[in-house]
Amino acid sequence: MVEDLEQIHFFYADKSISAATRIIENIIDKAESLKFTEQYQKDDLNPNYHRLFVRHFKLVYKIGGNNILILRAFDCRSNPDTMILDDDELILL
């Protein structure tokens, strides 16, 4: 997920560093606001995961015991075939 955030920031920083920073802060704030496991919908590409939308970005996460594991963050306007989940890069909230 860190790589995803870096890519998002890099893309928008070319236009405006302050806008890029705000976008990343919005994504992180929304991810940190997750309180319970069924708060958001099941992901349409893989029902084993949940999804959370922030602007036009989608966070994909799964539940691990009492923890929420953020797997990916990506632009919803992207090709769905590029939205591959890699369990090796998890962020624990």
PDB file as gemmi writes it, atoms N, CA and C in Angstrom:
CRYST1    1.000    1.000    1.000  90.00  90.00  90.00 P 1                      
ATOM      1  N   MET A   1       0.825  -1.187   0.000  1.00  0.00           N  
ATOM      2  CA  MET A   1       0.000   0.000   0.000  1.00  0.00           C  
ATOM      3  C   MET A   1       0.870   1.251   0.000  1.00  0.00           C  
ATOM      4  N   VAL A   2       2.018   1.213   0.647  1.00  0.00           N  
ATOM      5  CA  VAL A   2       2.901   2.380   0.679  1.00  0.00           C  
ATOM      6  C   VAL A   2       3.306   2.758  -0.743  1.00  0.00           C  
ATOM      7  N   GLU A   3       3.630   1.761  -1.559  1.00  0.00           N  
ATOM      8  CA  GLU A   3       3.974   2.034  -2.960  1.00  0.00           C  
ATOM      9  C   GLU A   3       2.798   2.669  -3.686  1.00  0.00           C  
ATOM     10  N   ASP A   4       1.589   2.209  -3.398  1.00  0.00           N  
ATOM     11  CA  ASP A   4       0.400   2.781  -4.026  1.00  0.00           C  
ATOM     12  C   ASP A   4       0.277   4.264  -3.676  1.00  0.00           C  
ATOM     13  N   LEU A   5       0.456   4.587  -2.407  1.00  0.00           N  
ATOM     14  CA  LEU A   5       0.363   5.982  -1.976  1.00  0.00           C  
ATOM     15  C   LEU A   5       1.457   6.838  -2.606  1.00  0.00           C  
ATOM     16  N   GLU A   6       2.644   6.279  -2.708  1.00  0.00           N  
ATOM     17  CA  GLU A   6       3.740   7.006  -3.348  1.00  0.00           C  
ATOM     18  C   GLU A   6       3.424   7.298  -4.814  1.00  0.00           C  
ATOM     19  N   GLN A   7       2.865   6.314  -5.508  1.00  0.00           N  
ATOM     20  CA  GLN A   7       2.517   6.506  -6.917  1.00  0.00           C  
ATOM     21  C   GLN A   7       1.418   7.550  -7.078  1.00  0.00           C  
ATOM     22  N   ILE A   8       0.418   7.509  -6.218  1.00  0.00           N  
ATOM     23  CA  ILE A   8      -0.659   8.499  -6.262  1.00  0.00           C  
ATOM     24  C   ILE A   8      -0.087   9.887  -6.019  1.00  0.00           C  
ATOM     25  N   HIS A   9       0.749  10.008  -4.991  1.00  0.00           N  
ATOM     26  CA  HIS A   9       1.335  11.312  -4.672  1.00  0.00           C  
ATOM     27  C   HIS A   9       2.196  11.820  -5.835  1.00  0.00           C  
ATOM     28  N   PHE A  10       3.011  10.950  -6.386  1.00  0.00           N  
ATOM     29  CA  PHE A  10       3.886  11.331  -7.493  1.00  0.00           C  
ATOM     30  C   PHE A  10       3.079  11.845  -8.680  1.00  0.00           C  
ATOM     31  N   PHE A  11       1.997  11.155  -9.012  1.00  0.00           N  
ATOM     32  CA  PHE A  11       1.173  11.544 -10.148  1.00  0.00           C  
ATOM     33  C   PHE A  11       0.575  12.938  -9.944  1.00  0.00           C  
ATOM     34  N   TYR A  12       0.002  13.199  -8.767  1.00  0.00           N  
ATOM     35  CA  TYR A  12      -0.659  14.478  -8.516  1.00  0.00           C  
ATOM     36  C   TYR A  12       0.323  15.597  -8.178  1.00  0.00           C  
ATOM     37  N   ALA A  13       1.488  15.254  -7.652  1.00  0.00           N  
ATOM     38  CA  ALA A  13       2.477  16.279  -7.306  1.00  0.00           C  
ATOM     39  C   ALA A  13       2.983  17.008  -8.539  1.00  0.00           C  
ATOM     40  N   ASP A  14       2.921  16.351  -9.671  1.00  0.00           N  
ATOM     41  CA  ASP A  14       3.319  16.992 -10.918  1.00  0.00           C  
ATOM     42  C   ASP A  14       2.421  18.201 -11.214  1.00  0.00           C  
ATOM     43  N   LYS A  15       1.181  18.127 -10.763  1.00  0.00           N  
ATOM     44  CA  LYS A  15       0.235  19.215 -10.961  1.00  0.00           C  
ATOM     45  C   LYS A  15       0.233  20.191  -9.786  1.00  0.00           C  
ATOM     46  N   SER A  16       0.266  19.628  -8.552  1.00  0.00           N  
ATOM     47  CA  SER A  16       0.249  20.451  -7.341  1.00  0.00           C  
ATOM     48  C   SER A  16       0.692  19.609  -6.150  1.00  0.00           C  
ATOM     49  N   ILE A  17       1.785  20.000  -5.521  1.00  0.00           N  
ATOM     50  CA  ILE A  17       2.275  19.254  -4.353  1.00  0.00           C  
ATOM     51  C   ILE A  17       1.278  19.325  -3.209  1.00  0.00           C  
ATOM     52  N   SER A  18       0.679  20.494  -2.990  1.00  0.00           N  
ATOM     53  CA  SER A  18      -0.286  20.612  -1.886  1.00  0.00           C  
ATOM     54  C   SER A  18      -1.526  19.759  -2.148  1.00  0.00           C  
ATOM     55  N   ALA A  19      -1.983  19.684  -3.398  1.00  0.00           N  
ATOM     56  CA  ALA A  19      -3.134  18.835  -3.718  1.00  0.00           C  
ATOM     57  C   ALA A  19      -2.774  17.365  -3.518  1.00  0.00           C  
ATOM     58  N   ALA A  20      -1.579  16.983  -3.959  1.00  0.00           N  
ATOM     59  CA  ALA A  20      -1.132  15.600  -3.795  1.00  0.00           C  
ATOM     60  C   ALA A  20      -1.076  15.224  -2.319  1.00  0.00           C  
ATOM     61  N   THR A  21      -0.568  16.128  -1.506  1.00  0.00           N  
ATOM     62  CA  THR A  21      -0.489  15.880  -0.058  1.00  0.00           C  
ATOM     63  C   THR A  21      -1.881  15.761   0.547  1.00  0.00           C  
ATOM     64  N   ARG A  22      -2.801  16.609   0.149  1.00  0.00           N  
ATOM     65  CA  ARG A  22      -4.181  16.542   0.667  1.00  0.00           C  
ATOM     66  C   ARG A  22      -4.848  15.216   0.302  1.00  0.00           C  
ATOM     67  N   ILE A  23      -4.629  14.761  -0.920  1.00  0.00           N  
ATOM     68  CA  ILE A  23      -5.215  13.487  -1.359  1.00  0.00           C  
ATOM     69  C   ILE A  23      -4.706  12.351  -0.486  1.00  0.00           C  
ATOM     70  N   ILE A  24      -3.409  12.294  -0.262  1.00  0.00           N  
ATOM     71  CA  ILE A  24      -2.826  11.235   0.572  1.00  0.00           C  
ATOM     72  C   ILE A  24      -3.336  11.335   2.000  1.00  0.00           C  
ATOM     73  N   GLU A  25      -3.410  12.537   2.531  1.00  0.00           N  
ATOM     74  CA  GLU A  25      -3.940  12.721   3.890  1.00  0.00           C  
ATOM     75  C   GLU A  25      -5.381  12.256   3.975  1.00  0.00           C  
ATOM     76  N   ASN A  26      -6.199  12.554   2.958  1.00  0.00           N  
ATOM     77  CA  ASN A  26      -7.594  12.090   2.938  1.00  0.00           C  
ATOM     78  C   ASN A  26      -7.667  10.572   2.953  1.00  0.00           C  
ATOM     79  N   ILE A  27      -6.844   9.936   2.146  1.00  0.00           N  
ATOM     80  CA  ILE A  27      -6.844   8.469   2.083  1.00  0.00           C  
ATOM     81  C   ILE A  27      -6.450   7.878   3.439  1.00  0.00           C  
ATOM     82  N   ILE A  28      -5.392   8.412   4.036  1.00  0.00           N  
ATOM     83  CA  ILE A  28      -4.927   7.893   5.327  1.00  0.00           C  
ATOM     84  C   ILE A  28      -5.964   8.146   6.417  1.00  0.00           C  
ATOM     85  N   ASP A  29      -6.551   9.338   6.450  1.00  0.00           N  
ATOM     86  CA  ASP A  29      -7.577   9.652   7.453  1.00  0.00           C  
ATOM     87  C   ASP A  29      -8.768   8.710   7.341  1.00  0.00           C  
ATOM     88  N   LYS A  30      -9.207   8.458   6.124  1.00  0.00           N  
ATOM     89  CA  LYS A  30     -10.359   7.573   5.922  1.00  0.00           C  
ATOM     90  C   LYS A  30     -10.015   6.146   6.344  1.00  0.00           C  
ATOM     91  N   ALA A  31      -8.817   5.688   6.009  1.00  0.00           N  
ATOM     92  CA  ALA A  31      -8.398   4.339   6.412  1.00  0.00           C  
ATOM     93  C   ALA A  31      -8.344   4.218   7.926  1.00  0.00           C  
ATOM     94  N   GLU A  32      -7.843   5.256   8.587  1.00  0.00           N  
ATOM     95  CA  GLU A  32      -7.752   5.224  10.047  1.00  0.00           C  
ATOM     96  C   GLU A  32      -9.120   5.324  10.716  1.00  0.00           C  
ATOM     97  N   SER A  33     -10.142   5.743   9.964  1.00  0.00           N  
ATOM     98  CA  SER A  33     -11.478   5.880  10.535  1.00  0.00           C  
ATOM     99  C   SER A  33     -12.246   4.564  10.561  1.00  0.00           C  
ATOM    100  N   LEU A  34     -11.704   3.525   9.949  1.00  0.00           N  
ATOM    101  CA  LEU A  34     -12.379   2.224   9.976  1.00  0.00           C  
ATOM    102  C   LEU A  34     -12.501   1.749  11.419  1.00  0.00           C  
ATOM    103  N   LYS A  35     -13.722   1.463  11.830  1.00  0.00           N  
ATOM    104  CA  LYS A  35     -13.960   1.095  13.227  1.00  0.00           C  
ATOM    105  C   LYS A  35     -14.375  -0.362  13.403  1.00  0.00           C  
ATOM    106  N   PHE A  36     -15.091  -0.890  12.442  1.00  0.00           N  
ATOM    107  CA  PHE A  36     -15.558  -2.259  12.589  1.00  0.00           C  
ATOM    108  C   PHE A  36     -15.517  -2.940  11.234  1.00  0.00           C  
ATOM    109  N   THR A  37     -15.457  -4.241  11.259  1.00  0.00           N  
ATOM    110  CA  THR A  37     -15.136  -5.005  10.066  1.00  0.00           C  
ATOM    111  C   THR A  37     -16.194  -4.949   8.971  1.00  0.00           C  
ATOM    112  N   GLU A  38     -17.440  -4.801   9.290  1.00  0.00           N  
ATOM    113  CA  GLU A  38     -18.483  -4.794   8.272  1.00  0.00           C  
ATOM    114  C   GLU A  38     -18.894  -3.374   7.891  1.00  0.00           C  
ATOM    115  N   GLN A  39     -18.029  -2.405   8.163  1.00  0.00           N  
ATOM    116  CA  GLN A  39     -18.374  -1.007   7.935  1.00  0.00           C  
ATOM    117  C   GLN A  39     -18.605  -0.700   6.459  1.00  0.00           C  
ATOM    118  N   TYR A  40     -17.887  -1.333   5.579  1.00  0.00           N  
ATOM    119  CA  TYR A  40     -18.001  -1.042   4.160  1.00  0.00           C  
ATOM    120  C   TYR A  40     -18.291  -2.301   3.372  1.00  0.00           C  
ATOM    121  N   GLN A  41     -18.576  -2.131   2.104  1.00  0.00           N  
ATOM    122  CA  GLN A  41     -19.023  -3.204   1.234  1.00  0.00           C  
ATOM    123  C   GLN A  41     -17.941  -4.235   0.945  1.00  0.00           C  
ATOM    124  N   LYS A  42     -18.417  -5.409   0.551  1.00  0.00           N  
ATOM    125  CA  LYS A  42     -17.504  -6.413   0.011  1.00  0.00           C  
ATOM    126  C   LYS A  42     -16.989  -5.899  -1.325  1.00  0.00           C  
ATOM    127  N   ASP A  43     -15.762  -6.217  -1.650  1.00  0.00           N  
ATOM    128  CA  ASP A  43     -15.185  -5.781  -2.912  1.00  0.00           C  
ATOM    129  C   ASP A  43     -15.836  -6.526  -4.067  1.00  0.00           C  
ATOM    130  N   ASP A  44     -16.109  -5.820  -5.145  1.00  0.00           N  
ATOM    131  CA  ASP A  44     -16.762  -6.444  -6.291  1.00  0.00           C  
ATOM    132  C   ASP A  44     -15.816  -7.322  -7.110  1.00  0.00           C  
ATOM    133  N   LEU A  45     -14.518  -7.057  -7.064  1.00  0.00           N  
ATOM    134  CA  LEU A  45     -13.560  -7.879  -7.802  1.00  0.00           C  
ATOM    135  C   LEU A  45     -13.161  -9.140  -7.046  1.00  0.00           C  
ATOM    136  N   ASN A  46     -13.202  -9.075  -5.714  1.00  0.00           N  
ATOM    137  CA  ASN A  46     -12.883 -10.237  -4.887  1.00  0.00           C  
ATOM    138  C   ASN A  46     -13.685 -10.141  -3.597  1.00  0.00           C  
ATOM    139  N   PRO A  47     -14.754 -10.917  -3.470  1.00  0.00           N  
ATOM    140  CA  PRO A  47     -15.627 -10.817  -2.294  1.00  0.00           C  
ATOM    141  C   PRO A  47     -14.982 -11.257  -0.975  1.00  0.00           C  
ATOM    142  N   ASN A  48     -13.738 -11.739  -1.018  1.00  0.00           N  
ATOM    143  CA  ASN A  48     -13.029 -12.068   0.222  1.00  0.00           C  
ATOM    144  C   ASN A  48     -12.492 -10.811   0.901  1.00  0.00           C  
ATOM    145  N   TYR A  49     -12.563  -9.682   0.203  1.00  0.00           N  
ATOM    146  CA  TYR A  49     -12.055  -8.419   0.713  1.00  0.00           C  
ATOM    147  C   TYR A  49     -13.177  -7.402   0.830  1.00  0.00           C  
ATOM    148  N   HIS A  50     -12.903  -6.351   1.567  1.00  0.00           N  
ATOM    149  CA  HIS A  50     -13.822  -5.218   1.688  1.00  0.00           C  
ATOM    150  C   HIS A  50     -13.240  -4.041   0.931  1.00  0.00           C  
ATOM    151  N   ARG A  51     -14.097  -3.052   0.654  1.00  0.00           N  
ATOM    152  CA  ARG A  51     -13.613  -1.871  -0.045  1.00  0.00           C  
ATOM    153  C   ARG A  51     -14.123  -0.606   0.630  1.00  0.00           C  
ATOM    154  N   LEU A  52     -13.358   0.434   0.454  1.00  0.00           N  
ATOM    155  CA  LEU A  52     -13.673   1.744   1.004  1.00  0.00           C  
ATOM    156  C   LEU A  52     -13.270   2.765  -0.051  1.00  0.00           C  
ATOM    157  N   PHE A  53     -14.190   3.677  -0.374  1.00  0.00           N  
ATOM    158  CA  PHE A  53     -13.894   4.689  -1.384  1.00  0.00           C  
ATOM    159  C   PHE A  53     -13.540   6.009  -0.731  1.00  0.00           C  
ATOM    160  N   VAL A  54     -12.504   6.641  -1.259  1.00  0.00           N  
ATOM    161  CA  VAL A  54     -12.068   7.974  -0.850  1.00  0.00           C  
ATOM    162  C   VAL A  54     -11.880   8.752  -2.147  1.00  0.00           C  
ATOM    163  N   ARG A  55     -12.759   9.725  -2.378  1.00  0.00           N  
ATOM    164  CA  ARG A  55     -12.770  10.437  -3.663  1.00  0.00           C  
ATOM    165  C   ARG A  55     -12.927   9.409  -4.768  1.00  0.00           C  
ATOM    166  N   HIS A  56     -12.011   9.359  -5.721  1.00  0.00           N  
ATOM    167  CA  HIS A  56     -12.075   8.337  -6.776  1.00  0.00           C  
ATOM    168  C   HIS A  56     -11.010   7.258  -6.569  1.00  0.00           C  
ATOM    169  N   PHE A  57     -10.640   7.074  -5.320  1.00  0.00           N  
ATOM    170  CA  PHE A  57      -9.691   6.026  -4.966  1.00  0.00           C  
ATOM    171  C   PHE A  57     -10.405   4.936  -4.187  1.00  0.00           C  
ATOM    172  N   LYS A  58      -9.942   3.733  -4.368  1.00  0.00           N  
ATOM    173  CA  LYS A  58     -10.523   2.595  -3.664  1.00  0.00           C  
ATOM    174  C   LYS A  58      -9.450   1.971  -2.791  1.00  0.00           C  
ATOM    175  N   LEU A  59      -9.776   1.775  -1.518  1.00  0.00           N  
ATOM    176  CA  LEU A  59      -8.919   1.032  -0.605  1.00  0.00           C  
ATOM    177  C   LEU A  59      -9.516  -0.364  -0.493  1.00  0.00           C  
ATOM    178  N   VAL A  60      -8.697  -1.359  -0.621  1.00  0.00           N  
ATOM    179  CA  VAL A  60      -9.129  -2.745  -0.476  1.00  0.00           C  
ATOM    180  C   VAL A  60      -8.486  -3.273   0.799  1.00  0.00           C  
ATOM    181  N   TYR A  61      -9.315  -3.871   1.656  1.00  0.00           N  
ATOM    182  CA  TYR A  61      -8.788  -4.364   2.928  1.00  0.00           C  
ATOM    183  C   TYR A  61      -9.435  -5.684   3.293  1.00  0.00           C  
ATOM    184  N   LYS A  62      -8.803  -6.366   4.218  1.00  0.00           N  
ATOM    185  CA  LYS A  62      -9.383  -7.593   4.762  1.00  0.00           C  
ATOM    186  C   LYS A  62      -9.243  -7.557   6.267  1.00  0.00           C  
ATOM    187  N   ILE A  63      -9.959  -8.445   6.883  1.00  0.00           N  
ATOM    188  CA  ILE A  63      -9.998  -8.516   8.333  1.00  0.00           C  
ATOM    189  C   ILE A  63      -9.097  -9.666   8.787  1.00  0.00           C  
ATOM    190  N   GLY A  64      -8.227  -9.384   9.749  1.00  0.00           N  
ATOM    191  CA  GLY A  64      -7.364 -10.398  10.328  1.00  0.00           C  
ATOM    192  C   GLY A  64      -7.527 -10.376  11.832  1.00  0.00           C  
ATOM    193  N   GLY A  65      -8.421 -11.205  12.355  1.00  0.00           N  
ATOM    194  CA  GLY A  65      -8.710 -11.177  13.796  1.00  0.00           C  
ATOM    195  C   GLY A  65      -9.350  -9.856  14.166  1.00  0.00           C  
ATOM    196  N   ASN A  66      -8.732  -9.125  15.079  1.00  0.00           N  
ATOM    197  CA  ASN A  66      -9.227  -7.807  15.476  1.00  0.00           C  
ATOM    198  C   ASN A  66      -8.581  -6.681  14.684  1.00  0.00           C  
ATOM    199  N   ASN A  67      -7.840  -7.029  13.634  1.00  0.00           N  
ATOM    200  CA  ASN A  67      -7.108  -6.035  12.856  1.00  0.00           C  
ATOM    201  C   ASN A  67      -7.703  -5.863  11.469  1.00  0.00           C  
ATOM    202  N   ILE A  68      -7.569  -4.667  10.952  1.00  0.00           N  
ATOM    203  CA  ILE A  68      -7.949  -4.365   9.583  1.00  0.00           C  
ATOM    204  C   ILE A  68      -6.653  -4.210   8.791  1.00  0.00           C  
ATOM    205  N   LEU A  69      -6.514  -5.006   7.727  1.00  0.00           N  
ATOM    206  CA  LEU A  69      -5.301  -5.007   6.920  1.00  0.00           C  
ATOM    207  C   LEU A  69      -5.586  -4.322   5.589  1.00  0.00           C  
ATOM    208  N   ILE A  70      -4.990  -3.162   5.382  1.00  0.00           N  
ATOM    209  CA  ILE A  70      -5.144  -2.441   4.121  1.00  0.00           C  
ATOM    210  C   ILE A  70      -4.200  -3.074   3.109  1.00  0.00           C  
ATOM    211  N   LEU A  71      -4.754  -3.551   2.003  1.00  0.00           N  
ATOM    212  CA  LEU A  71      -3.955  -4.248   1.003  1.00  0.00           C  
ATOM    213  C   LEU A  71      -3.515  -3.342  -0.135  1.00  0.00           C  
ATOM    214  N   ARG A  72      -4.432  -2.542  -0.665  1.00  0.00           N  
ATOM    215  CA  ARG A  72      -4.120  -1.709  -1.823  1.00  0.00           C  
ATOM    216  C   ARG A  72      -4.922  -0.419  -1.778  1.00  0.00           C  
ATOM    217  N   ALA A  73      -4.393   0.574  -2.444  1.00  0.00           N  
ATOM    218  CA  ALA A  73      -5.090   1.830  -2.698  1.00  0.00           C  
ATOM    219  C   ALA A  73      -4.837   2.158  -4.158  1.00  0.00           C  
ATOM    220  N   PHE A  74      -5.898   2.379  -4.925  1.00  0.00           N  
ATOM    221  CA  PHE A  74      -5.702   2.687  -6.333  1.00  0.00           C  
ATOM    222  C   PHE A  74      -6.842   3.522  -6.871  1.00  0.00           C  
ATOM    223  N   ASP A  75      -6.582   4.146  -7.988  1.00  0.00           N  
ATOM    224  CA  ASP A  75      -7.539   4.997  -8.664  1.00  0.00           C  
ATOM    225  C   ASP A  75      -8.622   4.114  -9.277  1.00  0.00           C  
ATOM    226  N   CYS A  76      -9.874   4.402  -8.980  1.00  0.00           N  
ATOM    227  CA  CYS A  76     -10.988   3.599  -9.498  1.00  0.00           C  
ATOM    228  C   CYS A  76     -11.118   3.697 -11.008  1.00  0.00           C  
ATOM    229  N   ARG A  77     -10.510   4.701 -11.589  1.00  0.00           N  
ATOM    230  CA  ARG A  77     -10.580   4.873 -13.036  1.00  0.00           C  
ATOM    231  C   ARG A  77      -9.563   4.002 -13.752  1.00  0.00           C  
ATOM    232  N   SER A  78      -8.765   3.256 -12.997  1.00  0.00           N  
ATOM    233  CA  SER A  78      -7.757   2.372 -13.581  1.00  0.00           C  
ATOM    234  C   SER A  78      -8.407   1.134 -14.177  1.00  0.00           C  
ATOM    235  N   ASN A  79      -7.653   0.470 -15.009  1.00  0.00           N  
ATOM    236  CA  ASN A  79      -8.077  -0.800 -15.575  1.00  0.00           C  
ATOM    237  C   ASN A  79      -8.159  -1.826 -14.441  1.00  0.00           C  
ATOM    238  N   PRO A  80      -9.321  -2.482 -14.268  1.00  0.00           N  
ATOM    239  CA  PRO A  80      -9.446  -3.460 -13.168  1.00  0.00           C  
ATOM    240  C   PRO A  80      -8.414  -4.581 -13.213  1.00  0.00           C  
ATOM    241  N   ASP A  81      -7.905  -4.891 -14.396  1.00  0.00           N  
ATOM    242  CA  ASP A  81      -6.894  -5.948 -14.504  1.00  0.00           C  
ATOM    243  C   ASP A  81      -5.580  -5.566 -13.833  1.00  0.00           C  
ATOM    244  N   THR A  82      -5.359  -4.272 -13.604  1.00  0.00           N  
ATOM    245  CA  THR A  82      -4.124  -3.832 -12.949  1.00  0.00           C  
ATOM    246  C   THR A  82      -4.269  -3.773 -11.431  1.00  0.00           C  
ATOM    247  N   MET A  83      -5.443  -4.059 -10.930  1.00  0.00           N  
ATOM    248  CA  MET A  83      -5.728  -3.940  -9.495  1.00  0.00           C  
ATOM    249  C   MET A  83      -5.484  -5.274  -8.797  1.00  0.00           C  
ATOM    250  N   ILE A  84      -4.255  -5.726  -8.835  1.00  0.00           N  
ATOM    251  CA  ILE A  84      -3.878  -7.018  -8.262  1.00  0.00           C  
ATOM    252  C   ILE A  84      -3.545  -6.837  -6.795  1.00  0.00           C  
ATOM    253  N   LEU A  85      -4.071  -7.725  -5.969  1.00  0.00           N  
ATOM    254  CA  LEU A  85      -3.817  -7.670  -4.536  1.00  0.00           C  
ATOM    255  C   LEU A  85      -2.604  -8.516  -4.206  1.00  0.00           C  
ATOM    256  N   ASP A  86      -1.694  -7.931  -3.448  1.00  0.00           N  
ATOM    257  CA  ASP A  86      -0.466  -8.618  -3.054  1.00  0.00           C  
ATOM    258  C   ASP A  86      -0.434  -8.687  -1.521  1.00  0.00           C  
ATOM    259  N   ASP A  87      -0.707  -9.863  -0.981  1.00  0.00           N  
ATOM    260  CA  ASP A  87      -0.756 -10.032   0.467  1.00  0.00           C  
ATOM    261  C   ASP A  87       0.603  -9.859   1.142  1.00  0.00           C  
ATOM    262  N   ASP A  88       1.679  -9.788   0.363  1.00  0.00           N  
ATOM    263  CA  ASP A  88       3.002  -9.607   0.953  1.00  0.00           C  
ATOM    264  C   ASP A  88       3.217  -8.185   1.469  1.00  0.00           C  
ATOM    265  N   GLU A  89       2.404  -7.243   1.005  1.00  0.00           N  
ATOM    266  CA  GLU A  89       2.562  -5.844   1.412  1.00  0.00           C  
ATOM    267  C   GLU A  89       1.314  -5.390   2.136  1.00  0.00           C  
ATOM    268  N   LEU A  90       1.221  -5.706   3.392  1.00  0.00           N  
ATOM    269  CA  LEU A  90       0.071  -5.349   4.206  1.00  0.00           C  
ATOM    270  C   LEU A  90       0.409  -4.214   5.148  1.00  0.00           C  
ATOM    271  N   ILE A  91      -0.577  -3.383   5.426  1.00  0.00           N  
ATOM    272  CA  ILE A  91      -0.420  -2.330   6.417  1.00  0.00           C  
ATOM    273  C   ILE A  91      -1.418  -2.618   7.523  1.00  0.00           C  
ATOM    274  N   LEU A  92      -0.953  -2.668   8.732  1.00  0.00           N  
ATOM    275  CA  LEU A  92      -1.778  -2.999   9.874  1.00  0.00           C  
ATOM    276  C   LEU A  92      -2.225  -1.718  10.550  1.00  0.00           C  
ATOM    277  N   LEU A  93      -3.547  -1.557  10.693  1.00  0.00           N  
ATOM    278  CA  LEU A  93      -4.104  -0.390  11.373  1.00  0.00           C  
ATOM    279  C   LEU A  93      -4.643  -0.802  12.728  1.00  0.00           C  
TER     280      LEU A  93                                                      
END                                                                             
